[in-house]
Amino acid sequence: MINVIDFINTNRDRYVRELKDYLAIPSISALPEHQADMKRCAEWTGAEMTRVGLENVRLVKTPGNPVVYGDWLHAEGAPTILFYGHYDVQPVDPLDLWETPPFEATVRDGEIYARGAADDKGQVFMHFKAIEAHMKQNGRLPVNLKVIIEGEEEVGSNNLDDFIRANKAQLGADVVVISDSAMFERGIPSICYGLRGLTYFQIDLRGSNSDLHSGVFGGSVANPAMVLAQMLAQMRDKGGRIKIPGFYDDVRELTTEERAEWRKLPWSDTRYRKELGAPKLFGETGYTTNERRWGRPTFEVNGLLSGFTGEGAKTVLPATAMAKVSMRLVPDQHPDKIAALFEEYVRKVAPKTVELKVTRMHGGKPWMADFDNSFVRAAGRAIEQGFGKAPVFCREGGSIPVVSTFQEELGIPSVLFGVGLPDENAHAPNEKLDLANFHGGIVSAAILYQEIASR
Amino acid sequence: MINVIDFINTNRDRYVRELKDYLAIPSISALPEHQADMKRCAEWTGAEMTRVGLENVRLVKTPGNPVVYGDWLHAEGAPTILFYGHYDVQPVDPLDLWETPPFEATVRDGEIYARGAADDKGQVFMHFKAIEAHMKQNGRLPVNLKVIIEGEEEVGSNNLDDFIRANKAQLGADVVVISDSAMFERGIPSICYGLRGLTYFQIDLRGSNSDLHSGVFGGSVANPAMVLAQMLAQMRDKGGRIKIPGFYDDVRELTTEERAEWRKLPWSDTRYRKELGAPKLFGETGYTTNERRWGRPTFEVNGLLSGFTGEGAKTVLPATAMAKVSMRLVPDQHPDKIAALFEEYVRKVAPKTVELKVTRMHGGKPWMADFDNSFVRAAGRAIEQGFGKAPVFCREGGSIPVVSTFQEELGIPSVLFGVGLPDENAHAPNEKLDLANFHGGIVSAAILYQEIASR
């Protein structure tokens, strides 16, 4: 392994240069106008996989963006890793809050700033470079490796499940490795053993055929913006508890042990609040901040739009109002069941004065690992060597729905091996990745393959 | 008068051609990018006033858009009319709902479609053509006339009060005539004797420094879009009653007589609902539709904006949320007092988890005429001759704050002489003006000057 690690250490600058090229492609899966960029990014991903020594590289068509597949299967008798990542990124608005352009990666103070730096191109690229180091130095990998990089993670991985189901035999492996999450905090490498699920909706209300004069008509017809506010206000109580009937029925309560473990982590609510710039923290009564983020479900409004939103004043009574809302789910909530409960409730709280349209956008199941397994231990050893420090074990508030799919469809456990940081603005302006962690991640990934081989 | 009316009847086509030129200027006072158009429109207005025979025409500078002034003061011994109108128009968004471009006036089925057709350029232009007819045929007007056309009515007439106070002596008159309102309905000409007032605000909430990942942070920090919904929901109860403490203290209750008069007007809630395209009407419990529109105050949300509003799904926890809200006021509510009550209440219902900014945009007092006066009777006779039918007397739900200013600053009563129709989309896409009413309005205006002279 020493030659592999040496190789990685001497190539740091090149890795950053190459990553910049990857980050320059605006692969925003949520916006139809980036269709051509998605294809270009898939092609770049495939070409890079071939460059680092993977074989059988191909772009697999789906009804959406292609899945990029590649493998190296010559480690006879050794375990097989299925590495999963995604080449698509979040939208970049509001663009004016970016200090440097989101698709011109810029290094400042040891961090590389660009959309996709942390989520997930930077972390995918770590593995490409770990593979490259093994191949360049030893001509082989210590394990068998299958790689799938998809292009629809940020819009719900709608076509990945079909891809996995259609390729069950080909995707067989002993363990799934994913690097799409964050460390607990800077300097505290982590293994993530739980993720929240998601169900996402758009609510559209219509109160009249067209916008109306608020003087002539105001008071005599429903205002869909006000109706929307009233409906949303009925979704959660002041203590942060969600009011959708049945919402909590399948929530697995946090155990006393888990809560005790989390309370041992270094944490300051004050520092967290200041870092976010929040006037005061808010969350479900009876839970700590990390319990609220990792172990409790949420109801969030992701977007609101109605009427006149320009500068100045327009006395309009809007014809329509729109909200994007989503719920983060915890074990053992099921997104389909929660979606049905939500739809039923939203129809119940909508008055007859407005026309209601509810559109389900996407979703994913929550996930929690069984930790008594050798892969997790191997990952712990790899991280300890790569970062010089034993990892802590925690959950993540985000969602990687495919983790559940791998478990259910292929029966393969996942190891979440993420080196992002919580303040890296994964879905916000000025997304970044710490370059020391990027480097530590390449070393750890290279060691992880070896540790899994010899576990 | 017959020669004047004949002249008007033979010039119908020319009037429409000329009006189209006026409507072509996009004089949107709410949008700073139309600054140059405002100046151009003021100049066009002044040039037209000179063309029709007014004297001393000038553009009076204000801190905002200029007021256009002109007069004709040679009817010795006759009363003086102060005619007020506005050359500014509402914004046009959503633009894609316009069937023809808002600033390319188009005639279809006897209606002229353009922003400003009814509110207020078309109705201002009626008076210009009535003046022109008198001047062309008789070389004089039967009354003294002062004309002020302002450019900030749609943004609250913020500089008009100062203009009026600064020019009290020059603006002295016996009666103010305003044509900026609608008939009760097609075929039922009306005199309007009451207007609602207005107070308009923007609410801005900030929950964090930047948009956050709804998975990583969701549940542990306030969501300003949800907080906004919860705050707005506390502004009105389900019966349509506004919950701001003290809000109704100064509301003059409708009298039994007035309610009885209004119930005699031809009216169908079903037809009204269908015309608006509303699934079901909504309003304050215990009042009819016209009582709700004309005689009761409102709280409306005019605009909402937060987070991700594009196509697709973005799992963002928004940093900010914005609402534009306004209240229509009735006698004897005062906009300053209501604004103070609102600001106090909004601060009370805002949780400490968000930073709150409340911006007061503009406002105006409600107004109700004393009807036992000869000007109103003269207007009734003019409308009866111009439209062949005696007018009904009703109120309007909209606001023309300057009416109160004329009463309070100059002690001059107003006559509201409007020929718009309730379905002419004054503040919405596809604004229009019925050309038969436009023509009847020119005839009525010409007769009105004579009737006021000989009242």
Interface residues (C-beta under 8 A of the other chain):
Chain A: A30 L31 P32 Q90 P91 D93 P94 L97 E154 V155 G156 A182 R196 L198 Y200 Q202 R206 G207 S208 N209 S210 D211 L212 H213 S214 G215 V216 F217 G218 G219 S220 V221 A222 N223 A225 M226 L228 A229 Q230 M231 L232 A233 Q234 M235 R236 K238 G240 Y272 R273 L276 G277 A278 P279 K280 L281 F282 G283 E284 T289 N290 R292 R293 R296 P297 T298 F299 E300 V301 N302 G303 L304 L305 S306 G307 F308 T309 G310 E311 G312 A313 K314 T315 V316 L317 P318 A319 A321 M322 A323 K324 S326 R328 P351 K352 T353 V354 E355 M361 H362 E396 G397 G398 S399 P422 N425 A426 H427 A428 P429 N430
Chain B: A30 L31 P32 Q90 P91 D93 P94 L97 E154 V155 G156 A182 R196 L198 Y200 Q202 R206 G207 S208 N209 S210 D211 L212 H213 S214 G215 V216 F217 G218 G219 S220 V221 A222 N223 A225 M226 L228 A229 Q230 L232 A233 Q234 M235 R236 K238 G240 Y272 R273 L276 G277 A278 P279 K280 L281 F282 G283 E284 T289 N290 R292 R293 R296 P297 T298 F299 E300 V301 N302 G303 L304 L305 S306 G307 F308 T309 G310 E311 G312 A313 K314 T315 V316 L317 P318 A321 M322 A323 K324 S326 R328 P351 K352 T353 V354 E355 M361 H362 E396 G397 G398 S399 P422 N425 A426 H427 A428 P429 N430
